[in-house]
């Protein structure tokens, strides 16, 4: 019999998550009608390809066998990422087109509300036991600080001084922080001891790195090349720089700088990033991060049905999508 996947779990609970989202918007006071409408518009126009909002459900089920109590945390996860993705688009100089009918300023205000006040309303609501509301609220605040630190590191990233370790530090903030937040929240909601909460936090941190690397690969495969257009220092770029001798390093840095405005430079840089020696280093490191995630899950143990779901999600998130022979197939605009 086929084992359950995280997508199966999402199909099972998507109606409940949507209902909790509606209930969350309903918690806004009657005087906040414009806020409610703006956030609802932002939510409608930010659809995620991968429904990772079920991550806290899996964690809670690993600990207790029951995913249902973590549905409010799935909403916290969605609201946080809706806000963060919109703010990230603005930081990258993109228009607020994903705000639907909202103007740029309206979308910015809605993103602010969806990122902090609304998640705080969720964790302070009757849907969450009073005994953990303070801890969950603190997790949310700490996450925003760490994620902002990571995003600032990303924005200030200097390819000339970048190393794989420096990129991982940025990834731990901008992607690891929100995933470790929601996994730690789910463990706290499950009422486990502090040591297990911290293990789940560690797991979320490593999972966030893997997910960022997965996104980086998809950015190239899709032909969007937003990282190249924005001058982002990715882990793959750091691998290319680490495997180069001095003249080649200078060439990569020049291509990286020119890629913001030149399609030819982007195409040549993609060819360089997809070199077998670069991809070999990249894949080795993905395997190390995946191994660390599995090691933590093995140490945690728990309900085997849902532990299997999490293991499969780790494997899905750590696939090596890029290949050297893709250089001819990838469209670079």
C-alpha positions in Angstrom: 0.0 0.0 0.0 1.3 3.5 -0.9 2.5 5.5 2.1 0.8 8.8 2.9 2.5 11.9 1.5 2.4 15.5 2.7 0.2 16.3 -0.3 -2.3 13.6 0.9 -2.3 15.3 4.3 -3.0 18.7 2.7 -5.9 17.3 0.7 -7.3 15.9 3.9 -7.0 19.2 5.8 -7.2 21.9 3.2 -10.8 22.6 4.0 -10.1 22.9 7.7 -7.1 25.2 7.0 -9.2 27.4 4.7 -11.9 27.6 7.4 -9.4 28.5 10.1 -8.1 31.3 7.8 -11.6 32.6 7.4 -12.0 32.5 11.2 -8.7 34.3 11.6 -9.9 37.2 9.3 -13.2 37.2 11.3 -11.3 37.9 14.5 -10.5 41.4 13.2 -12.7 44.0 14.8 -15.7 45.4 13.0 -13.8 48.6 12.6 -11.1 46.8 10.6 -13.2 46.1 7.5 -10.6 47.6 5.1 -7.8 45.6 6.7 -9.8 42.4 6.4 -10.6 43.0 2.7 -7.0 43.9 2.0 -5.5 40.8 3.7 -8.1 38.6 2.1 -7.1 40.0 -1.4 -3.5 39.3 -0.6 -4.2 35.8 0.5 -6.3 35.1 -2.6 -3.5 36.2 -4.9 -0.6 34.3 -3.3 -1.0 30.7 -4.1 1.8 28.3 -3.2 2.9 25.5 -5.5 3.9 23.4 -2.6 1.5 23.3 0.4 4.0 23.2 3.2 1.5 24.7 5.6 0.9 21.1 6.7 4.4 20.9 8.2 3.2 21.7 11.7 0.4 19.1 11.3 3.0 16.5 10.6 5.2 17.5 13.6 2.2 17.4 15.9 1.1 14.1 14.6 4.6 12.6 15.0 4.3 13.6 18.7 0.7 12.7 19.4 -0.7 10.8 16.4 -3.2 13.6 15.8 -2.5 16.3 13.2 -5.8 18.2 13.7 -4.9 20.4 16.7 -2.1 22.1 14.7 -4.4 23.4 12.0 -4.2 27.0 13.5 -0.4 26.8 13.1 -0.9 25.9 9.4 -2.6 29.3 9.1 0.3 31.0 11.0 2.6 29.4 8.4 0.6 30.6 5.4 0.2 34.1 6.7 3.9 34.4 7.6 5.0 33.3 4.1 2.4 35.4 2.3 3.8 38.4 4.1 7.5 37.4 3.7 7.1 36.6 -0.1 5.4 39.9 -0.8 8.1 41.9 1.2 10.8 39.9 -0.6 9.3 40.9 -4.0 9.4 44.5 -3.0 12.9 44.2 -1.7 13.9 42.7 -5.1 12.4 45.7 -6.9 9.4 43.8 -8.3 6.0 45.3 -8.6 3.2 44.5 -6.3 1.3 42.7 -9.1 0.7 39.7 -6.8 -1.4 41.9 -4.6 -4.3 41.5 -7.0 -6.5 44.6 -7.1 -4.5 46.2 -4.3 -2.3 49.2 -4.9 1.3 49.0 -3.9 0.9 50.8 -0.6 -2.3 48.8 0.3 -0.5 45.5 -0.4 2.4 46.6 1.7 0.1 47.4 4.7 -1.7 44.1 4.2 1.6 42.2 4.1 2.6 43.8 7.4 -0.7 42.8 9.0 -0.6 39.2 7.7 3.0 38.7 8.9 2.7 39.7 12.6 -0.6 40.9 14.0 -2.8 38.2 12.4 -0.5 35.3 13.4 -0.5 36.7 16.9 -4.3 36.8 16.9 -4.2 33.1 15.9 -1.9 32.0 18.7 -3.7 34.1 21.2 -7.1 32.7 20.2 -9.3 30.1 21.8 -8.1 27.7 19.1 -4.8 27.4 21.1 -4.5 26.3 24.7 -3.7 29.2 27.0 -0.7 27.4 28.5 1.3 27.7 25.3 0.1 31.1 23.9 3.0 33.0 25.4 5.6 30.6 24.1 4.1 30.6 20.6 3.9 34.3 20.5 7.5 34.5 21.4 8.4 32.1 18.7 6.8 34.4 16.1 8.6 37.5 17.3 12.0 35.7 17.4 11.4 34.3 13.9 10.8 37.8 12.4 14.0 39.1 13.9 16.1 36.1 12.6 14.5 36.1 9.2 15.1 39.8 8.8 18.7 39.3 9.7 19.0 36.6 7.1 17.2 38.7 4.5 19.5 41.6 5.2 22.5 39.3 4.8 21.1 38.2 1.5 20.5 41.7 0.3 24.0 42.8 1.3 25.7 39.6 0.0 29.0 40.2 -1.7 29.9 37.6 -4.2 33.6 38.5 -4.0 33.7 37.4 -0.3 31.0 34.8 -0.4 31.7 31.3 0.9 29.4 28.3 1.2 29.3 28.9 5.0 28.3 32.6 4.6 25.5 31.6 2.3 24.3 29.0 4.7 24.2 31.6 7.4 21.9 33.7 5.3 19.7 30.7 4.4 19.4 29.8 8.1 17.8 33.2 8.6 15.6 33.8 5.7 14.4 30.2 5.2 15.5 28.2 8.2 14.0 30.7 10.8 10.4 30.4 9.6 10.5 26.6 9.3 12.2 26.2 12.7 9.6 28.5 14.1 6.6 26.5 13.0 8.2 23.1 13.8 9.1 24.3 17.3 5.6 25.8 17.7 4.0 22.5 16.8 6.2 20.6 19.3 5.3 23.2 22.0 1.6 22.8 21.1 2.0 19.0 21.5 3.3 19.6 25.0 6.6 17.8 24.7 9.7 18.5 26.8 12.1 21.3 26.0 14.7 19.0 24.6 12.4 17.7 21.9 11.2 21.2 21.1 14.8 22.1 20.4 15.4 19.1 18.2 12.4 20.1 16.1 13.8 23.6 15.9 17.0 22.1 14.6 15.1 20.0 12.1 13.2 23.0 10.8 16.5 24.9 10.5 18.0 22.2 8.3 14.8 21.7 6.4 14.7 25.4 5.6 18.2 25.2 4.1 17.2 22.3 1.9 14.0 24.1 0.8 16.0 27.2 -0.1 18.3 25.1 -2.2 15.3 23.4 -3.8 13.9 26.8 -4.7 17.3 28.0 -6.1 17.3 25.0 -8.5 13.7 25.6 -9.6 14.6 29.2 -10.3 17.1 28.1 -12.9 15.0 25.3 -14.3 12.0 27.6 -14.8 14.0 30.1 -16.8 12.9 32.9 -14.4 16.4 33.4 -13.2 15.3 35.8 -10.5 18.4 35.2 -8.5 20.6 36.2 -11.5 18.5 39.2 -12.2 18.7 40.3 -8.5 22.4 39.6 -8.1 21.6 37.1 -5.3 24.5 35.1 -3.9 23.2 31.6 -3.9 24.7 28.4 -2.6 25.3 27.2 -6.1 27.2 30.3 -6.9 29.3 29.8 -3.8 30.0 26.3 -5.0 31.2 27.6 -8.4 33.5 30.2 -6.7 34.8 27.5 -4.3 35.8 25.2 -7.2 37.4 27.8 -9.3 41.0 28.9 -9.7 41.8 32.6 -9.6 41.3 33.7 -13.2 38.0 31.6 -13.4 36.9 33.2 -10.1 37.3 36.7 -11.6 35.3 35.7 -14.6 32.4 34.3 -12.5 32.3 37.5 -10.5 32.2 39.6 -13.7 29.4 37.4 -15.1 27.5 37.6 -11.8 27.7 41.4 -11.9 26.7 41.7 -15.6 23.9 39.1 -15.3 21.6 41.8 -13.8 21.3 43.5 -17.2 22.7 41.1 -19.8 21.0 38.0 -21.2 24.3 36.8 -22.6 26.0 37.1 -19.2 23.1 35.2 -17.6 23.3 32.4 -20.2 27.1 32.1 -19.7 26.8 32.1 -16.0 24.2 29.4 -16.1 26.5 27.3 -18.2 29.2 27.8 -15.5 26.9 27.0 -12.7 25.9 23.8 -14.4 29.4 22.5 -14.8 29.8 18.9 -13.6 32.4 19.9 -10.9 30.1 22.6 -9.5 27.1 20.4 -9.5 29.1 17.6 -7.9 30.0 19.8 -5.0 26.4 21.1 -4.7 25.0 17.6 -4.7 27.4 16.4 -2.0 26.4 19.2 0.2 22.7 18.6 -0.4 23.2 15.0 0.6 24.9 16.2 3.8 22.0 18.4 4.8 19.5 15.7 4.0 21.5 13.3 6.1 21.4 15.7 9.0 17.7 16.1 8.7 17.2 12.3 8.7 19.6 12.0 11.6 17.4 14.4 13.7 14.2 12.5 12.7 15.8 9.2 13.7 16.8 10.7 17.1 13.3 12.1 17.6 11.3 9.0 16.7 7.5 9.1 17.3 4.4 8.0 15.4 5.9 6.0 12.5 3.1 6.8 10.1 3.7 10.5 10.2 7.4 10.2 10.7 7.4 8.4 7.3 5.5 11.4 5.9 8.2 13.7 7.2 11.1 11.5 5.9 9.5 11.5 2.4 9.1 15.2 2.5 12.8 15.6 3.3 13.6 13.4 0.4 11.3 15.3 -2.0 12.8 18.6 -0.9 16.4 17.5 -1.3 16.2 16.1 -4.9 19.0 17.1 -7.2 17.1 18.7 -10.0 20.0 20.3 -12.0 22.2 18.3 -14.4 25.1 19.4 -16.6 23.3 18.5 -19.8 20.5 20.9 -18.9 22.6 23.9 -19.9 21.4 23.5 -23.5 17.7 23.2 -22.5 17.4 26.0 -19.9 15.9 29.2 -21.3 17.7 32.3 -20.2 16.0 35.6 -20.8 
